[in-house]
Amino acid sequence: MTNKERFNWVKKHFRYSFQDLSLLDQAFTHRSFSKKNNERLEFLGDSLLSFSISRRLYASRLETSEGDLSRYRSELVKGITLSKIAKEIDISKCLILGSGAASSGGGNSDSVLACTMEAILGAIYIDGGYEDADRSVGFIFNDRLMYLPDSSSLKDSKTKLQEALQREDRDVPVYKIKNISGAEHKKKFIITCEIERPYKITEGIGHSKKVAEQKAAESMILKINNEE
């Protein structure tokens, strides 16, 4: 894709026209292609996106609690949501990847797609200022902000389990690391979740401690529900 085509693509999907075309290129450049890549722009865009979404939720959800606002924001700005949006607008065709990353499917990587979304917003902020970047966020997220799900459906498994136990005046669950294996870049965690009165234990496996804990909590919820 040419620079002009990227310019028109951003204009169409983000409603923004870049003045500095070098920033436009950098926003799409993966680290596998050049040292001058989009990682720093991603860092900036991540913070900008979080604030822009927070501001919009605060203004539009006047009766919503702080906890629910946080859950809505997390749902909107998380990597998988950004990746879905990136796929909807076909961002992969604009990426500038090294030959290795391109041949190994880097253009379809959820993390690469999500990071590029953030980098574009960071680049818009530098090129045009906060108002332009905020306007782009509003355009990109308009439908998702209008049709948010019930906040209770966004609670993670650990939160759901803890709230269920507290309603019954029971102690909070205890999570313990049972095993860690695998290479540094590909670790596997096995975490146990234990509750008392009556005693039950479940396990969760994941590529991070957080993921494994969530899976252990999810298993515990299923175990409790099946035994009631």
Long-range contacts (C-beta under 8 A, 24 or more apart in sequence): 1-93, 1-94, 5-94, 6-94, 9-94, 10-120, 13-89, 13-140, 14-120, 14-121, 14-124, 14-136, 14-139, 14-140, 15-135, 15-136, 15-139, 16-124, 16-128, 16-132, 16-135, 16-136, 18-123, 18-124, 18-127, 19-127, 19-128, 20-126, 20-127, 23-123, 23-126, 23-127, 24-123, 24-127, 25-96, 26-119, 26-123, 27-116, 27-119, 27-120, 27-122, 27-123, 28-94, 28-95, 28-96, 28-116, 28-119, 28-120, 29-96, 30-95, 30-96, 30-97, 30-98, 30-101, 30-106, 30-112, 30-116, 32-97, 32-98, 32-100, 32-101, 32-106, 33-96, 33-97, 33-98, 33-101, 34-96, 38-115, 38-116, 38-119, 38-122, 38-123, 39-115, 39-119, 40-122, 41-118, 41-119, 41-120, 41-122, 41-123, 41-126, 42-115, 42-116, 42-118, 42-119, 42-122, 43-122, 44-121, 44-122, 44-125, 44-126, 45-117, 45-118, 45-119, 45-120, 45-121, 45-122, 45-123, 45-125, 46-77, 46-118, 46-122, 48-121, 48-122, 48-125, 48-130, 48-133, 48-134, 48-137, 49-77, 49-118, 49-121, 49-137, 50-77, 52-133, 52-134, 52-137, 52-138, 53-77, 53-137, 53-141, 53-145, 55-134, 56-137, 56-138, 56-141, 56-145, 57-145, 60-145, 64-151, 68-151, 71-151, 71-154, 71-155, 72-148, 72-151, 72-154, 74-154, 75-148, 75-149, 75-154, 76-141, 76-144, 76-145, 79-110, 79-111, 79-114, 80-110, 80-114, 81-144, 82-113, 82-114, 82-117, 82-118, 83-110, 83-111, 83-113, 83-114, 83-117, 85-117, 85-140, 85-141, 86-113, 86-114, 86-116, 86-117, 87-113, 91-116, 91-117, 156-214, 156-217, 157-214, 157-215, 157-217, 157-218, 157-221, 158-213, 158-214, 158-217, 160-217, 160-221, 161-193, 161-217, 161-220, 161-221, 164-221, 164-224, 165-195, 170-195, 170-196, 170-197, 171-195, 171-196, 171-197, 173-217, 173-220, 175-213, 175-216, 175-217, 177-209, 178-203, 191-215, 191-216, 192-216, 193-217, 193-219, 193-220, 195-220, 200-224
